[in-house]
Amino acid sequence: MSALFDLTGRVALVTGSSRGIGNALARALADAGATVVLNGINTERLKAAEAAMAAGYPPGRVHSCAFDVTSDTEAARGVVWVEENVGPLEILVNNAGIQHRVPMLDLDVADWERVISTDLTSAFLVGREAARVMIPRGRGKIINICSVQTDLARPTIAPYIAAKGGLRNLTRAMTAEWAGSGLQINGIAPGYIHTEMTQNLVDDEDFNAWILGRTPAHRWGTVQDLAGPAVWLASDGSDFVNGQTIFIDGGMTVVV
């Protein structure tokens, strides 16, 4: 059974992985045996993340490649770099994303487009480049990181909601076109996860109380709660799972 979830020898690229959820997912894949390529646009932070992560694994298991996931030419360059310098890309995690909190009536179009580009278009661009090299080999895993906002909405985050809703259907579109070539494309939709980037929300007593009351599990999620599902979707154990979005939210999206 353990062989189903063994990623030894497989190369994984995780976008937006210099910190937060992306970094935790990269570590989960590395713990399962994968050779991991971290990605970001802040070169200094990315190199620091690579050094910190590499210290816990054998030499050659952790790499980094800085490129802009919102650029088609940069996405192509990044995938080529992985193929030429690390090995055949078998696992892609489209994790890069940003948030922008402004009521829609006050939302600048440039900010709308920036969020859509980072949170949705990037998954199309990097996913397409990954598929170009995966399809001829007849295998590959693409995992798109969605959100509870894939299904739900809150005030002031309209671009994020639109992007994450679109990402769910992009996952389905990728499946419709690429599953017949041996690829599995699925989404993970985290609930409210306690990270350094959400610490201010955890510290907000009213918001924290709302989360605990709204979530049947009565707690925030942790990055470790995402590790098992990510490894499963990256592994042979999910070879007949395609086009699905798995909600990891403590039950938030199934109650009213």
BADO-752231 format. One record per atom (N, C-alpha, C): residue in three letters; x negated, y, z. Coordinates in steps of 0.1 Angstrom, whole numbers, padded with zeros to 4 digits, always signed. Layout:
alaXYZ/...
This chain:
met-0008-0012+0000/met+0000+0000+0000/met-0008+0013+0000/ser-0020+0013+0008/ser-0028+0025+0008/ser-0034+0028-0005/ala-0036+0019-0014/ala-0041+0022-0027/ala-0032+0031-0035/leu-0019+0030-0032/leu-0009+0038-0039/leu-0012+0053-0037/phe-0018+0057-0026/phe-0020+0071-0022/phe-0034+0075-0022/asp-0043+0066-0027/asp-0057+0069-0028/asp-0060+0078-0040/leu-0066+0089-0038/leu-0070+0098-0049/leu-0085+0099-0052/thr-0092+0089-0047/thr-0106+0088-0049/thr-0110+0089-0064/gly-0119+0098-0067/gly-0124+0100-0081/gly-0115+0109-0089/arg-0104+0113-0084/arg-0095+0122-0093/arg-0099+0137-0090/val-0098+0145-0100/val-0101+0159-0100/val-0088+0167-0098/ala-0088+0176-0088/ala-0076+0184-0086/ala-0079+0198-0086/leu-0071+0206-0093/leu-0073+0221-0092/leu-0061+0227-0085/val-0064+0235-0075/val-0053+0241-0067/val-0054+0256-0068/thr-0044+0263-0074/thr-0045+0277-0076/thr-0042+0284-0063/gly-0047+0296-0061/gly-0044+0304-0049/gly-0048+0296-0037/ser-0060+0291-0036/ser-0063+0282-0025/ser-0075+0286-0017/ser-0078+0299-0017/ser-0088+0304-0008/ser-0084+0305+0007/arg-0071+0304+0009/arg-0065+0305+0022/arg-0051+0300+0022/gly-0045+0299+0034/gly-0031+0296+0036/gly-0027+0283+0031/ile-0015+0282+0026/ile-0009+0269+0021/ile-0018+0262+0011/gly-0022+0270+0001/gly-0031+0264-0010/gly-0043+0258-0004/asn-0050+0264+0005/asn-0062+0258+0011/asn-0058+0245+0018/ala-0047+0245+0026/ala-0043+0233+0033/ala-0040+0222+0023/leu-0033+0225+0012/leu-0030+0215+0002/leu-0043+0209-0004/ala-0053+0218-0007/ala-0065+0213-0012/ala-0072+0204-0002/arg-0072+0207+0010/arg-0078+0198+0021/arg-0071+0185+0021/ala-0058+0185+0020/ala-0050+0173+0021/ala-0054+0164+0009/leu-0055+0169-0003/leu-0060+0161-0014/leu-0074+0156-0013/ala-0083+0165-0007/ala-0096+0160-0005/ala-0097+0149+0005/asp-0089+0150+0016/asp-0088+0140+0026/asp-0083+0126+0020/ala-0075+0127+0009/ala-0071+0115+0003/ala-0081+0110-0008/gly-0092+0117-0009/gly-0103+0112-0018/gly-0105+0120-0030/ala-0097+0130-0033/ala-0098+0138-0045/ala-0110+0147-0045/thr-0116+0150-0057/thr-0126+0161-0058/thr-0118+0173-0061/val-0120+0184-0053/val-0111+0195-0054/val-0118+0208-0059/val-0110+0215-0067/val-0115+0228-0072/val-0106+0239-0067/leu-0112+0248-0059/leu-0104+0259-0053/leu-0104+0270-0063/asn-0093+0278-0062/asn-0092+0290-0072/asn-0087+0302-0065/gly-0091+0314-0069/gly-0086+0327-0065/gly-0092+0337-0074/ile-0089+0350-0071/ile-0095+0361-0079/ile-0104+0369-0070/asn-0104+0367-0057/asn-0113+0374-0048/asn-0126+0365-0047/thr-0136+0368-0054/thr-0148+0359-0055/thr-0154+0357-0042/glu-0155+0367-0034/glu-0162+0366-0021/glu-0154+0357-0011/arg-0141+0359-0011/arg-0133+0351-0002/arg-0132+0336-0007/leu-0132+0335-0020/leu-0132+0321-0026/leu-0145+0314-0023/lys-0156+0320-0024/lys-0169+0313-0021/lys-0170+0310-0006/ala-0164+0319+0002/ala-0164+0316+0017/ala-0155+0304+0020/ala-0144+0303+0013/ala-0135+0291+0015/ala-0142+0278+0010/glu-0149+0279-0002/glu-0155+0267-0007/glu-0166+0263+0003/ala-0174+0272+0008/ala-0185+0268+0018/ala-0179+0262+0030/ala-0168+0268+0036/ala-0162+0263+0048/ala-0156+0249+0046/met-0150+0247+0034/met-0144+0234+0031/met-0154+0223+0028/ala-0164+0227+0020/ala-0175+0217+0016/ala-0182+0211+0028/ala-0183+0219+0039/ala-0190+0214+0050/ala-0184+0201+0056/gly-0172+0199+0053/gly-0165+0187+0059/gly-0164+0175+0050/tyr-0170+0176+0038/tyr-0169+0165+0028/tyr-0183+0162+0022/pro-0185+0150+0016/pro-0197+0147+0009/pro-0200+0157-0002/pro-0213+0159-0006/pro-0217+0168-0016/pro-0210+0165-0029/gly-0205+0176-0036/gly-0199+0174-0049/gly-0184+0172-0049/arg-0178+0172-0037/arg-0164+0170-0035/arg-0156+0183-0036/val-0162+0194-0033/val-0155+0207-0033/val-0162+0217-0042/his-0154+0223-0051/his-0159+0233-0060/his-0150+0245-0060/ser-0153+0256-0067/ser-0144+0267-0068/ser-0146+0273-0082/cys-0136+0279-0087/cys-0136+0286-0100/cys-0127+0298-0099/ala-0133+0310-0100/ala-0125+0322-0099/ala-0119+0326-0113/phe-0106+0327-0114/phe-0100+0331-0126/phe-0086+0337-0124/asp-0081+0345-0132/asp-0068+0352-0130/asp-0058+0343-0137/val-0049+0337-0128/val-0039+0328-0133/val-0028+0335-0141/thr-0028+0348-0141/thr-0017+0355-0149/thr-0022+0358-0163/ser-0034+0354-0166/ser-0039+0357-0180/ser-0040+0344-0188/asp-0035+0343-0200/asp-0035+0331-0208/asp-0050+0327-0211/thr-0058+0337-0214/thr-0072+0334-0217/thr-0080+0329-0205/glu-0077+0336-0194/glu-0084+0332-0181/glu-0079+0318-0177/ala-0066+0315-0178/ala-0061+0301-0175/ala-0068+0291-0183/ala-0070+0293-0196/ala-0077+0284-0205/ala-0091+0282-0201/arg-0098+0294-0198/arg-0112+0293-0194/arg-0113+0285-0181/gly-0104+0287-0171/gly-0105+0279-0159/gly-0104+0264-0161/val-0094+0260-0169/val-0093+0246-0171/val-0105+0240-0178/val-0110+0247-0188/val-0122+0243-0195/val-0133+0242-0186/trp-0135+0251-0177/trp-0146+0251-0167/trp-0145+0238-0158/val-0133+0235-0154/val-0131+0223-0146/val-0135+0210-0154/glu-0130+0209-0166/glu-0133+0198-0174/glu-0148+0196-0177/glu-0155+0207-0179/glu-0169+0207-0183/glu-0178+0206-0171/asn-0174+0211-0159/asn-0183+0211-0148/asn-0180+0202-0137/val-0167+0197-0136/val-0163+0188-0125/val-0159+0174-0130/gly-0150+0174-0140/gly-0145+0162-0146/gly-0131+0163-0151/pro-0126+0152-0156/pro-0112+0153-0162/pro-0102+0157-0152/leu-0094+0167-0155/leu-0084+0172-0146/leu-0072+0163-0146/glu-0069+0158-0134/glu-0058+0148-0133/glu-0047+0154-0124/ile-0050+0164-0116/ile-0040+0169-0106/ile-0040+0184-0107/leu-0029+0191-0109/leu-0028+0205-0108/leu-0018+0209-0098/val-0021+0218-0089/val-0012+0223-0079/val-0011+0238-0082/asn+0001+0242-0087/asn+0004+0256-0090/asn+0009+0263-0077/asn+0000+0269-0070/asn+0003+0274-0057/asn+0002+0290-0056/ala-0005+0296-0066/ala-0007+0310-0065/ala+0006+0318-0064/gly+0007+0327-0055/gly+0019+0335-0054/gly+0017+0347-0045/ile+0026+0357-0046/ile+0026+0369-0038/ile+0040+0372-0034/gln+0042+0382-0025/gln+0055+0386-0020/gln+0055+0402-0021/his+0067+0407-0023/his+0068+0422-0023/his+0082+0425-0018/arg+0083+0432-0006/arg+0095+0434+0000/arg+0100+0448-0001/val+0110+0450-0010/val+0116+0463-0013/val+0130+0461-0018/pro+0140+0468-0013/pro+0154+0467-0018/pro+0154+0469-0033/met+0163+0462-0040/met+0163+0462-0055/met+0165+0476-0060/leu+0173+0484-0053/leu+0176+0498-0058/leu+0163+0507-0058/asp+0154+0503-0050/asp+0141+0510-0049/asp+0129+0503-0055/leu+0132+0492-0062/leu+0121+0484-0067/leu+0115+0489-0080/asp+0103+0491-0080/asp+0096+0496-0093/asp+0095+0484-0102/val+0097+0486-0115/val+0097+0476-0125/val+0083+0469-0125/ala+0072+0477-0123/ala+0059+0472-0123/ala+0057+0462-0112/asp+0063+0464-0100/asp+0062+0454-0089/asp+0070+0442-0092/trp+0082+0444-0098/trp+0090+0432-0103/trp+0081+0423-0112/glu+0075+0429-0122/glu+0068+0422-0132/glu+0055+0415-0126/arg+0049+0422-0116/arg+0037+0417-0110/arg+0040+0404-0102/val+0052+0404-0095/val+0056+0392-0087/val+0060+0380-0097/ile+0068+0384-0107/ile+0072+0373-0117/ile+0059+0367-0124/ser+0050+0376-0127/ser+0038+0371-0134/ser+0030+0362-0125/thr+0028+0366-0113/thr+0020+0358-0104/thr+0027+0345-0099/asp+0040+0346-0096/asp+0047+0335-0090/asp+0053+0325-0100/leu+0055+0330-0112/leu+0062+0321-0122/leu+0054+0319-0135/thr+0051+0330-0141/thr+0043+0329-0154/thr+0030+0322-0152/ser+0023+0324-0141/ser+0011+0317-0139/ser+0012+0302-0139/ala+0023+0297-0134/ala+0025+0282-0134/ala+0027+0277-0148/phe+0034+0285-0157/phe+0035+0282-0171/phe+0021+0282-0178/leu+0013+0292-0175/leu+0001+0294-0182/leu-0009+0283-0178/val-0011+0281-0165/val-0021+0271-0161/val-0016+0257-0163/gly-0003+0255-0161/gly+0004+0242-0164/gly+0002+0238-0178/arg+0004+0248-0187/arg+0003+0245-0202/arg-0012+0241-0205/glu-0021+0248-0200/glu-0035+0244-0202/glu-0039+0231-0197/ala-0034+0228-0185/ala-0036+0215-0179/ala-0030+0204-0187/ala-0018+0206-0192/ala-0011+0196-0200/ala-0018+0193-0213/arg-0025+0204-0219/arg-0032+0202-0231/arg-0043+0191-0230/val-0049+0190-0218/val-0060+0180-0216/val-0054+0167-0210/met-0043+0168-0203/met-0037+0156-0197/met-0030+0147-0207/ile-0023+0154-0216/ile-0014+0146-0225/ile-0022+0136-0234/pro-0034+0140-0240/pro-0041+0130-0248/pro-0046+0118-0239/arg-0048+0120-0226/arg-0052+0109-0218/arg-0041+0101-0212/gly-0028+0106-0214/gly-0017+0098-0210/gly-0014+0098-0196/arg-0019+0107-0188/arg-0017+0107-0173/arg-0020+0121-0168/gly-0013+0125-0157/gly-0015+0137-0150/gly-0004+0141-0141/lys-0007+0148-0130/lys+0002+0152-0120/lys+0002+0168-0119/ile+0014+0174-0121/ile+0015+0188-0118/ile+0025+0191-0107/ile+0021+0198-0097/ile+0029+0201-0086/ile+0031+0216-0085/asn+0043+0221-0086/asn+0046+0235-0086/asn+0051+0238-0072/ile+0045+0248-0065/ile+0049+0252-0052/ile+0060+0262-0052/cys+0072+0257-0049/cys+0084+0266-0049/cys+0086+0271-0035/ser+0099+0272-0030/ser+0102+0278-0017/ser+0116+0275-0014/val+0120+0277-0001/val+0135+0276+0002/val+0142+0287-0006/gln+0135+0298-0010/gln+0141+0308-0018/gln+0144+0303-0033/thr+0140+0291-0036/thr+0144+0285-0048/thr+0159+0283-0048/asp+0165+0280-0036/asp+0179+0278-0035/asp+0186+0289-0027/leu+0179+0296-0019/leu+0185+0306-0010/leu+0181+0320-0014/ala+0187+0330-0008/ala+0184+0344-0010/ala+0184+0352+0003/arg+0175+0362+0003/arg+0175+0372+0015/arg+0173+0386+0009/pro+0178+0396+0016/pro+0176+0409+0010/pro+0161+0413+0009/thr+0158+0422+0000/thr+0145+0429-0002/thr+0135+0420-0009/ile+0138+0408-0013/ile+0127+0400-0020/ile+0132+0394-0033/ala+0139+0402-0041/ala+0145+0398-0053/ala+0136+0392-0063/pro+0124+0398-0065/pro+0115+0392-0075/pro+0110+0379-0071/tyr+0107+0377-0058/tyr+0103+0364-0053/tyr+0114+0353-0055/ile+0126+0357-0052/ile+0137+0348-0054/ile+0139+0344-0068/ala+0138+0353-0077/ala+0140+0351-0091/ala+0128+0342-0096/ala+0116+0345-0092/ala+0105+0337-0096/ala+0106+0322-0091/lys+0109+0321-0079/lys+0109+0307-0073/lys+0121+0299-0079/gly+0132+0306-0081/gly+0143+0299-0088/gly+0139+0295-0102/gly+0132+0304-0109/gly+0127+0300-0122/gly+0117+0289-0122/leu+0109+0288-0112/leu+0099+0278-0111/leu+0105+0264-0110/arg+0116+0263-0103/arg+0123+0250-0102/arg+0127+0246-0117/asn+0133+0255-0124/asn+0137+0251-0138/asn+0125+0249-0147/leu+0114+0257-0145/leu+0102+0254-0153/leu+0097+0240-0150/thr+0098+0236-0138/thr+0094+0222-0134/thr+0102+0212-0143/arg+0115+0215-0144/arg+0124+0206-0152/arg+0120+0207-0167/ala+0117+0219-0172/ala+0114+0221-0186/ala+0101+0213-0189/met+0091+0214-0180/met+0078+0207-0182/met+0081+0192-0183/thr+0090+0187-0174/thr+0093+0173-0174/thr+0100+0169-0187/ala+0109+0177-0192/ala+0116+0174-0204/ala+0106+0172-0216/glu+0096+0180-0216/glu+0086+0180-0227/glu+0074+0171-0225/trp+0070+0169-0213/trp+0057+0162-0211/trp+0058+0148-0204/ala+0070+0145-0198/ala+0071+0132-0191/ala+0069+0120-0200/gly+0073+0121-0212/gly+0071+0111-0222/gly+0056+0108-0226/ser+0048+0118-0222/ser+0033+0116-0225/ser+0026+0111-0212/gly+0033+0107-0202/gly+0027+0101-0190/gly+0024+0111-0179/leu+0030+0123-0180/leu+0028+0132-0169/leu+0040+0132-0159/gln+0037+0135-0146/gln+0047+0137-0137/gln+0046+0151-0132/ile+0057+0159-0133/ile+0058+0172-0128/ile+0069+0174-0118/asn+0065+0178-0106/asn+0075+0180-0096/asn+0072+0193-0088/gly+0081+0197-0079/gly+0080+0208-0071/gly+0080+0205-0056/ile+0074+0213-0048/ile+0075+0212-0034/ile+0080+0226-0029/ala+0091+0226-0021/ala+0097+0238-0017/ala+0096+0239-0002/pro+0085+0246+0003/pro+0083+0247+0017/pro+0094+0256+0024/gly+0097+0254+0036/gly+0105+0263+0044/gly+0096+0274+0050/tyr+0100+0279+0061/tyr+0091+0289+0067/tyr+0080+0282+0075/ile+0068+0284+0069/ile+0056+0278+0074/ile+0047+0288+0082/his+0042+0283+0093/his+0034+0292+0102/his+0020+0292+0097/thr+0015+0303+0091/thr+0002+0304+0087/thr-0003+0318+0091/glu-0016+0321+0088/glu-0021+0334+0092/glu-0013+0345+0085/met-0007+0342+0073/met+0000+0352+0065/met+0014+0354+0070/thr+0019+0345+0078/thr+0033+0347+0084/thr+0033+0349+0099/gln+0021+0351+0104/gln+0019+0353+0118/gln+0028+0365+0123/asn+0028+0376+0115/asn+0036+0388+0119/asn+0051+0384+0120/leu+0056+0375+0112/leu+0070+0371+0113/leu+0072+0362+0126/val+0062+0354+0129/val+0063+0346+0141/val+0063+0355+0153/asp+0055+0365+0153/asp+0054+0374+0164/asp+0067+0383+0166/asp+0075+0384+0155/asp+0087+0392+0156/asp+0098+0384+0164/glu+0101+0388+0176/glu+0110+0380+0184/glu+0123+0378+0178/asp+0129+0388+0171/asp+0142+0386+0165/asp+0142+0376+0153/phe+0132+0378+0145/phe+0130+0370+0133/phe+0127+0355+0137/asn+0118+0354+0147/asn+0114+0341+0152/asn+0127+0333+0157/ala+0135+0341+0165/ala+0147+0334+0171/ala+0157+0330+0159/trp+0157+0339+0149/trp+0166+0335+0138/trp+0161+0322+0131/ile+0148+0321+0128/ile+0143+0309+0122/ile+0146+0297+0130/leu+0143+0298+0143/leu+0145+0286+0152/leu+0160+0282+0152/gly+0169+0292+0152/gly+0183+0289+0152/gly+0188+0284+0139/arg+0182+0289+0128/arg+0187+0286+0114/arg+0181+0272+0110/thr+0171+0267+0116/thr+0164+0255+0111/thr+0169+0243+0120/pro+0175+0233+0115/pro+0179+0222+0124/pro+0168+0215+0132/ala+0156+0216+0126/ala+0144+0210+0134/ala+0140+0219+0145/his+0145+0231+0146/his+0142+0241+0157/his+0128+0244+0158/arg+0121+0245+0147/arg+0107+0249+0148/arg+0102+0255+0134/trp+0091+0262+0134/trp+0085+0266+0121/trp+0078+0253+0115/gly+0076+0253+0102/gly+0068+0242+0096/gly+0054+0246+0098/thr+0045+0236+0096/thr+0031+0237+0097/thr+0025+0233+0083/val+0013+0237+0080/val+0007+0233+0068/val+0006+0218+0067/gln+0004+0211+0078/gln+0003+0197+0078/gln+0016+0190+0074/asp+0027+0197+0076/asp+0040+0191+0072/asp+0040+0190+0056/leu+0032+0197+0049/leu+0032+0197+0035/leu+0022+0187+0029/ala+0012+0183+0038/ala+0001+0174+0033/ala+0006+0161+0027/gly+0014+0154+0035/gly+0019+0141+0030/gly+0027+0141+0017/pro+0037+0150+0016/pro+0044+0151+0003/pro+0035+0155-0009/ala+0025+0164-0006/ala+0016+0168-0017/ala+0008+0156-0022/val+0002+0148-0012/val-0006+0136-0016/val+0003+0126-0023/trp+0015+0124-0018/trp+0024+0115-0025/trp+0027+0119-0040/leu+0030+0132-0042/leu+0033+0136-0056/leu+0021+0136-0065/ala+0009+0137-0059/ala-0004+0136-0066/ala-0008+0122-0069/ser-0002+0112-0063/ser-0007+0098-0063/ser+0001+0089-0072/asp-0003+0077-0073/asp+0004+0067-0081/asp+0017+0063-0074/gly+0019+0066-0062/gly+0031+0063-0055/gly+0043+0071-0060/ser+0041+0081-0068/ser+0052+0089-0073/ser+0053+0088-0088/asp+0048+0077-0094/asp+0048+0076-0109/asp+0061+0076-0116/phe+0072+0074-0109/phe+0085+0075-0116/phe+0094+0086-0110/val+0087+0095-0103/val+0094+0107-0098/val+0090+0119-0108/asn+0100+0125-0113/asn+0098+0135-0123/asn+0109+0146-0123/gly+0105+0158-0124/gly+0114+0170-0124/gly+0121+0173-0111/gln+0116+0167-0100/gln+0123+0170-0087/gln+0116+0181-0080/thr+0124+0187-0071/thr+0119+0197-0062/thr+0122+0192-0048/ile+0112+0189-0040/ile+0113+0184-0027/ile+0113+0195-0017/phe+0124+0196-0009/phe+0125+0207+0001/phe+0119+0202+0014/ile+0109+0209+0019/ile+0102+0205+0032/ile+0105+0217+0041/asp+0117+0217+0047/asp+0121+0229+0054/asp+0128+0226+0068/gly+0126+0214+0073/gly+0132+0211+0086/gly+0148+0211+0085/gly+0153+0210+0073/gly+0168+0209+0071/gly+0174+0223+0069/met+0167+0234+0067/met+0173+0247+0066/met+0183+0248+0054/thr+0180+0242+0043/thr+0188+0244+0031/thr+0200+0234+0030/val+0202+0226+0041/val+0213+0217+0040/val+0224+0220+0050/val+0222+0231+0058/val+0232+0235+0068/val+0237+0249+0065/val+0249+0253+0071/val+0254+0266+0069/val+0255+0272+0083/
